[in-house]
Amino acid sequence: MWFFGRKKVKNLSVDPFYRQGNYLVVYLKCSRCGEYFRSHLRMGYDFINDYDNPSTPYRIDKIYVGSKCPNKLHLTAAFSSSYRVRTFSLEGGEFVSKEEYEQHTKEAEK
């Protein structure tokens, strides 16, 4: 049964959000200084209700500022009623995988 041992690779260009219980988690990297960010977005609390658009009733509009540089990362996204991502954009940074973030934090601890 070789297919049980395979790890599924997440396509960040389609959906950069990881679902963990009642949270959506996103991993970011500053394009200026290379600082990594992890953000837990609580469903039902951190999301903005968009009553004008019934196909995407939930939105995110967050700005992240790191400790290494004054660059701002601006995350915007629209979600369906079941919190599936419809559109998203990130200015000032790039999305990274959970594995890349964890590897970076392990190296930083050493």
N, C-alpha and C positions, 0 to 999 in steps of 0.2 A: 504494500500500500504506500507507494512513494508520494502520493498527493497529500497525505496527512502531514508530512514533514515540511512541506513548502510554506514559505512565508509570503503572505500577500503584500505586494508593493503598492503603496498608496500613490495615486496620481494627484499631485498637489495643484496641477493646473486645472483640474476638474473640481476638486473639493479639498481645500486645505484644512478643514475642521475635523477634529477627532471627537467622537461622542464617548463620554465617560459618565455614565449614570445620568444625573440631571444637569450635566454641564456639556458645553462644547468647548474644546480646548484647541487653541491655535498657537503655533510656534512661528516666531518671526526673527529676522536678522536685519540689523541696521545696515543700509548700503554704504554709509559713510565710515563708521568706525568698526563694524563687525560685531557689535554687541548683540547677544541673543536674548529673546524675550519669550516667556510662556504666559499665556493669558487664559484664565478660566472664565467662561461666559455662562452665567446661570440662566437657564431657561425660565421664563416667566418673571425675571427680575431685571437682567441687564439688557434685555431686548426692548426696542421701541415698537409700539403698536402703530401700524400704518393703516388707518381706516380707509384711506382714499384708494388703496390698491388691494382688492380682495385676493388676487392671485399670489401676492407676497405680503401677508399681513404682519410679518416681523422684520425689523431692520436692526442693524448694528452700525453705530457711528462712534468709533473710539480713536483717541489720539494717545500714543505712547511716546514718552520721552525717557531716554536712558540716563545713566550716570556718567557715561564716558564722553558724550558730545551733546550739543543742543539740537541735533537733528530730530525732527518729529516724524513719527510713523503714523499715517492716517489710514485706518482700516474702516472700510464701509462694505456692508453685505446685506443682501435681502434673502429672506427665507420663506418657505411655504408654511402652512399651518402645522405641519409635522416636523418643522425645523430642518428641512432639507434645503441646502443652499441653492439659490437660483442665480444670483449674480454676486460678484465680490471684486474688490480692488484694494490694492495696498500701495500707498505713495510713500517714498522715502525708505523702502526696505523690500525684503523678499520673504516669501514663505519658505520655511524649512521643514523637514520631516522630524517626527518625534525621535527617531533614531539618531539623526544628526545632532539635535539639541542635547540628547542624553550623552552622546559621545563627547560633545564639547564641555558639558558640565563635569564629566569624569576627568577630563584632561585638566580643567581649571582647578580641580581639587588637589591635584598632585603638586 
